[in-house]
Amino acid sequence: MFLPESDHVHRINQMGKKIAPRTITNNRHFVELVVEQFGENYLEDLTIPMVNGYLMTIEDKSGSWENSFIEAVNSIYKEAPWHCNYTITKPEFPRFARNSKKADIFTTEELASFFDGANWSDGLREYLLFLTIAKCGLRLGEARALRVKQFVPDKNALVIDSFCERDGHRTNYNKKGSDEDQKLRVTLVPEDTMRVLMSYIRQHHLDQDDFVFQNDMGLPLARSFLNLFLKEF
């Protein structure tokens, strides 16, 4: 299951459900964890106390991780009918509460203070990236993937048509989208932000297909670099 060339993934694609390479890798990892823990058991013998009870003993994982484990178990049950000629009843494994801290929302005053430019003299590129995220409501992956041609200066608009995955691969569709259904969206860019961005683009002689926020090799900035940069700042 969850191998790129497997019958399992092929069936998913035939049913019109696209699955990203990163999702395949992540799901495969959890399936392997399930097999490692319960591989000696028959599916019909698994119970809620067995699966959820096991997860309750793990203290260093988040609720999100535990739910991903449960989803992997559920996916195995879904795959089972393709490999046996009798029905296996799946228990309704309870999901865990997500225990991640909800992010605070910056006020207008906090954003104005953060983006006053006083401490960004040596990091204009990063300053503009985070300014664009804050003012245009972008995900980090969407900002990393931005190319010059996505901006429409005379309309103060930005067409969001892709995002960068963790490994730097730029997709041709937005989050939750696919090659067939890109789920494009358009957002407005504040006039002062657009003015600064266009000035930056001209100063760096960027072409329409160039990444706005690029490294020395013309590639999108790495997520790990940006996380470290903001942490240090």
C-alpha positions in Angstrom: 0.0 0.0 0.0 1.0 3.6 -0.7 3.8 2.7 -3.1 4.0 4.9 -6.2 3.6 2.1 -8.7 1.4 -0.2 -6.6 -2.1 -1.4 -7.6 -3.4 0.3 -4.6 -2.3 3.8 -5.7 -3.4 3.0 -9.3 -6.9 2.2 -8.0 -7.0 5.5 -6.1 -6.1 7.4 -9.3 -8.6 5.4 -11.4 -11.3 6.5 -8.9 -10.4 10.1 -9.7 -8.6 10.8 -6.4 -5.2 12.4 -6.8 -2.7 11.7 -4.1 0.5 13.8 -3.9 3.9 12.1 -3.6 4.5 13.5 -0.2 1.1 12.2 1.0 2.0 8.7 -0.4 5.3 8.8 1.5 3.7 9.9 4.8 0.9 7.4 4.5 3.4 4.6 3.7 5.3 5.5 6.9 2.2 5.1 9.1 1.2 1.8 7.4 4.6 0.5 8.2 4.2 1.5 11.8 0.8 -0.3 11.9 2.3 -3.4 10.5 5.2 -3.2 12.9 2.8 -3.1 15.9 -0.1 -5.3 14.7 1.3 -7.2 11.8 1.0 -10.6 13.5 -2.8 -10.0 14.1 -5.7 -10.7 11.7 -7.7 -7.6 10.8 -10.9 -9.1 12.2 -9.2 -9.5 15.6 -8.2 -5.9 16.0 -10.3 -4.0 18.6 -10.6 -0.5 19.9 -8.8 -1.3 23.2 -5.9 -2.8 21.2 -5.4 0.1 18.8 -6.4 3.1 20.9 -5.1 1.5 24.0 -1.7 1.2 22.3 -1.7 4.8 21.2 -2.6 5.9 24.8 0.6 4.5 26.0 2.6 6.7 23.7 3.5 10.0 25.5 5.8 11.7 23.0 3.4 12.0 20.1 0.7 14.6 19.3 -3.0 13.9 18.8 -2.5 14.6 15.1 0.2 11.9 14.9 -2.1 9.4 16.7 -5.0 10.3 14.3 -2.7 9.6 11.4 -1.9 6.2 12.8 -5.7 5.5 13.1 -6.2 6.7 9.5 -3.5 4.2 8.4 -5.4 1.4 10.2 -8.6 2.6 8.5 -7.0 2.6 5.1 -5.9 -1.1 5.6 -9.5 -2.0 6.2 -10.5 -0.2 3.0 -7.9 -2.1 1.0 -8.9 -5.5 2.5 -11.9 -6.2 0.2 -9.4 -6.3 -2.8 -7.6 -9.2 -1.2 -10.2 -11.4 0.5 -13.6 -12.7 -0.4 -15.4 -12.1 2.9 -16.5 -9.0 4.7 -14.4 -7.6 7.6 -16.2 -5.3 10.0 -14.1 -2.3 10.9 -14.3 -0.9 14.5 -15.0 2.8 14.7 -11.7 3.8 16.3 -12.1 7.0 18.3 -10.0 9.9 17.2 -7.8 11.8 19.6 -8.1 15.5 20.3 -5.6 17.7 18.5 -3.4 19.2 21.1 -1.5 21.7 19.0 -1.6 25.2 20.3 -3.8 27.5 18.2 -1.9 30.3 16.6 -2.5 33.8 17.8 -3.7 36.4 15.3 -1.5 39.5 15.0 -3.3 42.9 15.4 -2.8 45.7 12.9 -0.6 47.5 15.4 1.6 44.4 15.9 2.0 43.9 12.2 2.9 47.6 11.7 5.6 47.3 14.4 6.9 44.0 13.1 7.2 45.3 9.5 8.5 48.8 10.2 11.7 47.8 8.4 14.0 49.0 11.1 15.5 45.6 11.7 15.4 44.2 8.2 18.2 46.1 6.5 20.2 43.0 6.0 17.3 40.8 5.0 15.1 42.7 2.5 14.2 39.5 0.6 13.0 37.7 3.7 11.3 40.9 4.9 9.3 41.1 1.7 8.4 37.4 1.8 6.9 37.7 5.3 5.3 41.0 4.5 3.6 39.4 1.5 2.4 36.5 3.6 0.9 38.9 6.2 -0.6 41.4 3.9 -2.0 38.9 1.3 -3.0 36.0 3.5 -0.7 33.4 2.0 0.7 30.1 3.3 4.4 29.9 3.5 4.5 27.4 0.6 2.4 29.7 -1.6 4.8 32.6 -0.9 7.9 30.4 -1.7 6.3 29.5 -5.0 5.5 33.0 -6.1 6.7 33.9 -9.6 6.7 37.5 -11.0 3.9 36.8 -13.6 1.4 36.0 -10.8 1.2 39.7 -9.8 -1.1 42.0 -11.7 0.2 45.5 -10.7 -2.5 47.6 -12.4 -5.2 45.7 -10.5 -3.3 45.4 -7.2 -4.0 41.7 -7.5 -2.2 38.4 -7.0 -3.2 35.1 -8.7 -2.3 32.2 -6.4 -1.9 29.1 -8.6 0.6 26.8 -6.8 2.6 26.2 -3.7 6.1 24.8 -2.9 6.3 21.5 -1.1 8.8 21.0 1.7 11.4 19.6 -0.8 11.1 22.7 -3.0 9.0 21.1 -5.7 6.5 23.7 -7.1 3.1 22.2 -7.9 0.8 23.3 -10.7 -2.2 23.6 -8.3 -3.2 25.0 -4.9 -3.6 23.2 -1.6 -6.4 20.6 -1.9 -6.2 21.0 -5.7 -5.0 18.8 -8.5 -3.7 19.1 -12.1 -7.4 18.8 -13.3 -8.8 21.2 -10.7 -6.2 23.8 -9.7 -8.4 25.6 -7.3 -7.0 29.0 -8.3 -7.7 32.0 -6.2 -7.1 35.7 -6.4 -6.2 38.1 -3.6 -5.7 41.8 -3.4 -2.3 43.3 -2.6 -2.2 46.5 -0.6 -0.9 49.4 -2.8 2.1 50.1 -0.6 3.1 46.4 -0.6 2.7 46.1 -4.4 4.8 49.2 -4.8 7.7 47.8 -2.7 7.4 44.4 -4.5 7.6 45.9 -8.0 10.6 48.0 -7.0 12.3 44.8 -5.6 11.5 42.9 -8.9 12.9 45.7 -11.0 16.1 46.1 -8.9 16.8 42.4 -9.2 16.0 42.3 -12.9 13.6 39.4 -12.4 11.8 38.0 -15.5 8.1 36.9 -15.6 8.9 33.2 -14.9 11.4 33.9 -12.2 10.7 33.1 -8.5 10.3 36.4 -6.6 12.0 35.0 -3.5 14.8 32.9 -4.8 18.2 31.7 -3.6 21.5 32.2 -5.5 20.6 29.4 -7.9 17.3 30.8 -8.8 15.3 28.3 -6.8 12.6 28.9 -4.1 13.9 29.6 -0.6 14.1 26.5 1.5 11.4 26.2 4.2 14.1 25.1 6.7 16.1 28.3 6.0 13.1 30.6 6.5 12.1 28.9 9.7 15.6 29.3 11.1 15.8 32.9 9.8 12.6 34.0 11.5 13.5 32.1 14.7 16.8 33.9 14.9 15.2 37.2 14.1 
